Amino acid sequence: VINMGLINKAIKFVFDRNYRFLALDQRGVYNSMDDKEYLERKYESIFNIKLDLENPKTFNQKMQWLKLYYRRPEFTQYVDKYAVREYIANMLGEEYLVPLLGVWDNPNDIDFDKLPNRFVLKCNHNSGLGMCICKNKDALNKEQVINGLQKGLEQDYYLTGREWPYKNVKRKVIAEKYLVDESGVELKDYKLYCFDGKVKLIMINSDRNKDCSTKADYFDADFNYVNMTWGYEQSSVVPSKPLYFEEMKMLAEKLSKGMPHVRIDFYIADNRVYFGEMTFFDGSGFDAFGDIKYANMLGEWIKLPEPVVRD
């Protein structure tokens, strides 16, 4: 039986240089490539236009510029899901931290007997790979979880999009309390996009841990709905304004002061706000906007700073 799908992919691999780059990139072929050259090639391969680093306009273009030319050393602590806890405790207070259940250098050292029935395990240096959201410890395949975490620890997350803050994070596994929001069903993720210390856009992620795809809905700083798509589908029911919306805005603006752009994530559980993470390169600057006007709008909000270059 002739597999036409494989044949078409092979033809595309030979004749489409952008497709070929992305396919080889997934296999680590370009891991040793210079950051600037890599980002230029990847950007062109995804968007089919050249990356303009001399006069970047859109959000995604400016993300690539910031990766290359705005390398503040403290950002490495801020993206480290374990090390950032000290920073958040000092800036906001320990009450905003998701309770920590354990931290390990080696997943084989995890004592599952000491963990509660529900918990979250994740690596401190990446996004997704290795994460375990445990809702019932009795049904947990511990060997599978340990193997997943080991793969996560082995991932060089910096190489996936040349987001340099992840380059020097000392990799660990952390366990945190399993949180449930006011619905008692799923935990929404509130992502506040900050520009020079001001919240200008809010994304609400829903259906994050369900079998269906994650949804995203956007709102301005006054919680007016923004009808845009960016990397995710919109939900079928527009989320309502969260109870602690103004508090999250205040916290995000405090953390983002003096930064050209950062995304601050929060959860709401147990009738309180919890800090999630800080992200400097949403989607690594490679998620397409449904309408170019929003790519330009967010791009205009980023005022590029004087370069700060380091390895």
C-alpha positions in Angstrom: 0.0 0.0 0.0 1.4 3.4 -1.1 1.3 5.9 1.7 0.5 9.1 -0.2 0.7 11.2 3.0 4.3 10.2 3.5 5.1 10.8 -0.1 3.6 14.3 -0.1 5.6 15.1 3.1 8.8 13.9 1.4 8.1 16.0 -1.7 7.4 19.0 0.5 10.5 18.4 2.5 12.6 18.5 -0.6 11.1 21.5 -2.3 9.8 23.7 0.6 12.8 25.2 2.5 10.6 26.6 5.3 8.9 23.2 5.9 12.3 21.6 5.8 13.8 23.9 8.3 10.9 23.4 10.8 11.1 19.6 10.3 14.8 19.5 10.9 14.5 22.0 13.8 12.3 19.6 15.7 15.1 17.0 15.4 17.6 19.4 16.9 19.6 19.9 13.7 20.0 23.6 14.4 20.8 23.5 18.1 24.3 24.9 17.5 23.1 27.7 15.2 23.7 31.3 16.3 20.7 32.8 18.0 20.2 35.6 15.6 20.5 33.4 12.5 18.2 30.8 14.1 15.5 33.3 14.9 15.6 34.8 11.5 15.3 31.4 9.8 12.5 30.2 12.2 10.5 33.4 11.9 10.6 33.3 8.1 9.7 29.6 8.1 6.6 30.1 10.2 5.3 33.5 8.8 6.8 33.3 5.3 8.2 36.8 5.7 11.7 38.0 6.7 12.2 39.1 10.3 12.9 42.8 10.5 15.2 43.4 13.5 16.2 46.9 12.3 12.7 48.3 12.5 10.4 45.8 14.2 6.7 46.7 14.3 4.6 43.8 15.3 4.5 42.0 18.7 6.1 38.9 17.3 9.0 40.9 15.7 9.7 42.7 18.9 9.7 39.5 20.8 12.6 38.3 18.7 14.4 41.6 19.2 14.0 41.4 23.0 15.3 37.9 23.0 18.5 39.0 21.3 19.1 42.5 22.7 17.4 42.8 26.1 19.0 40.3 28.4 18.7 41.4 32.0 20.3 38.8 34.2 17.5 38.9 36.8 15.1 37.5 34.2 16.6 34.1 34.7 15.3 34.0 38.3 11.9 35.3 37.2 11.3 32.5 34.8 12.5 29.8 37.2 9.3 28.4 38.8 11.2 27.6 42.0 13.6 30.5 42.4 10.9 33.1 41.5 9.1 32.2 44.7 11.6 34.1 46.8 11.1 37.2 44.6 7.3 37.0 44.8 7.5 36.5 48.6 9.5 39.7 48.9 7.6 41.7 46.4 4.0 40.6 47.1 4.0 38.4 50.2 4.1 34.7 50.8 0.3 34.5 50.8 0.4 34.8 47.0 2.5 31.6 46.5 0.9 28.3 45.7 1.8 26.1 48.7 5.0 24.1 47.9 4.9 20.4 48.8 8.5 19.5 47.8 11.5 20.1 45.5 14.0 17.6 44.1 16.9 17.5 41.8 16.1 14.0 40.8 12.5 12.7 40.2 13.6 9.3 41.6 13.9 10.9 45.0 10.2 11.8 45.2 8.5 10.1 48.1 5.0 9.8 46.8 3.8 8.5 50.1 4.4 11.9 51.7 2.4 13.7 49.0 -1.4 14.3 49.4 -4.0 12.6 47.2 -4.0 15.5 44.8 -1.0 17.5 43.7 0.9 19.0 40.7 4.4 18.0 39.7 6.4 20.0 37.2 9.8 21.0 36.1 10.9 24.5 37.1 12.5 25.5 33.7 10.1 24.6 31.0 6.5 24.5 29.9 4.4 21.4 29.8 6.9 18.5 29.2 6.9 16.3 32.3 4.1 18.0 34.1 1.8 15.7 36.1 -1.6 16.9 37.4 -2.6 14.2 39.9 -6.2 14.1 40.9 -6.1 10.6 42.5 -2.8 9.3 43.8 -4.1 5.7 44.0 -4.6 5.7 40.2 -1.2 7.2 39.5 1.4 5.3 37.4 4.5 6.5 39.4 7.0 5.0 37.0 5.4 6.8 34.1 5.4 10.1 36.0 9.1 9.7 37.0 10.0 9.0 33.4 8.0 12.0 32.1 9.7 14.3 34.7 13.1 12.9 33.7 12.4 13.8 30.0 11.3 17.2 31.2 14.5 17.8 33.1 16.5 16.8 30.1 14.8 19.3 27.8 16.9 22.4 27.0 14.0 24.7 26.9 16.2 27.6 25.7 16.8 25.8 22.5 13.1 25.6 21.6 12.8 29.3 20.8 16.1 30.8 22.0 14.4 32.4 25.1 17.7 33.1 26.8 16.4 33.5 30.4 15.9 29.7 30.5 19.5 29.0 29.5 21.0 29.1 33.0 18.1 27.9 35.1 19.2 25.1 37.5 16.7 22.4 36.7 14.5 20.9 39.5 11.2 19.2 40.0 8.7 20.9 42.3 5.4 19.7 43.8 2.6 22.2 44.5 -0.8 22.1 46.0 -3.6 21.1 43.6 -5.8 24.1 43.2 -9.5 24.3 42.3 -11.3 27.5 41.4 -14.7 28.7 42.5 -16.5 26.4 40.0 -14.9 23.4 41.7 -14.4 21.9 38.3 -11.4 23.5 36.6 -8.8 26.1 37.2 -8.8 29.1 34.9 -5.5 30.8 34.1 -5.6 34.6 34.1 -2.7 36.1 32.0 -2.1 39.8 32.3 -0.1 41.5 29.6 1.9 44.3 31.0 3.7 47.1 29.1 6.0 49.5 31.0 4.3 48.5 34.2 0.7 48.9 32.9 -1.8 46.1 32.3 -3.3 46.6 28.8 -4.6 43.2 27.9 -6.0 40.2 29.9 -6.3 36.6 28.6 -8.4 34.1 30.3 -7.5 30.5 29.5 -10.2 27.9 30.1 -10.5 24.1 29.4 -6.8 23.9 30.2 -6.9 20.4 31.6 -9.7 18.8 29.7 -9.7 16.5 26.7 -10.8 19.4 24.4 -8.4 22.2 23.3 -7.6 25.1 25.6 -9.6 28.2 24.9 -8.6 31.9 25.2 -10.6 35.0 25.6 -9.2 38.6 25.7 -10.2 41.7 27.5 -8.9 45.2 27.9 -7.8 46.8 31.2 -11.4 47.7 32.0 -12.6 44.2 31.2 -14.2 45.1 27.9 -14.2 42.1 25.5 -11.6 42.2 22.8 -12.7 40.0 19.8 -9.3 38.7 18.8 -7.8 35.2 18.3 -4.2 34.5 19.0 -2.9 30.9 19.2 -6.1 29.5 20.7 -9.8 29.3 19.9 -12.3 31.5 21.7 -14.6 29.8 24.3 -18.2 29.2 23.5 -19.3 31.2 26.6 -17.5 34.4 27.3 -15.9 34.2 30.8 -17.3 36.6 33.4 -15.2 39.2 35.2 -13.2 37.5 38.0 -13.9 38.5 41.6 -10.3 39.6 42.2 -9.7 41.3 38.9 -8.6 44.7 40.3 -6.2 42.9 42.8 -4.6 40.9 40.0 -4.1 44.1 38.0 -2.5 45.8 41.0 -0.1 42.9 41.6 0.8 42.6 38.0 1.6 46.3 37.6 3.8 46.1 40.8 5.8 43.2 39.4 6.1 44.6 35.9 7.3 48.0 36.8 10.4 49.0 34.7 9.9 46.2 32.1 9.0 46.9 28.5 6.8 43.8 28.5 6.0 40.8 30.6 3.0 38.5 31.1 2.1 37.9 34.7 -0.2 34.8 35.3 -2.5 34.3 38.3 -5.0 31.7 39.6 -8.0 32.2 41.8 -8.6 29.4 44.3 -9.6 29.2 48.0 -11.2 32.7 47.7 -7.8 34.2 47.0 -5.3 35.1 44.3 -2.2 32.9 43.6 0.8 33.9 41.5 1.4 31.5 38.6 4.4 32.6 36.6 6.2 35.4 34.7 6.6 35.0 30.9 8.6 37.4 28.8 8.0 35.9 25.3 4.4 34.8 24.9 4.3 31.9 22.5 8.0 32.6 22.0 6.8 35.2 19.5 5.7 32.5 17.0 1.9 32.4 17.6 -0.1 33.9 14.7 -2.7 36.6 15.4 -6.1 36.1 13.7 -6.0 39.8 12.5 -2.7 41.7 11.8 -4.2 44.8 13.5 -3.8 43.2 16.9 -0.2 42.1 16.1 0.5 45.8 15.3 -1.5 47.0 18.4 0.5 44.9 20.8 3.7 45.8 18.9 3.0 49.5 19.4 2.6 49.0 23.1 6.2 47.7 23.4 8.6 50.5 23.6 12.0 48.9 22.9 14.6 49.8 25.5 18.3 50.4 25.3 20.0 47.0 24.6 21.3 44.9 27.4 23.4 42.1 25.9 24.8 39.1 27.7 25.5 35.5 26.9 
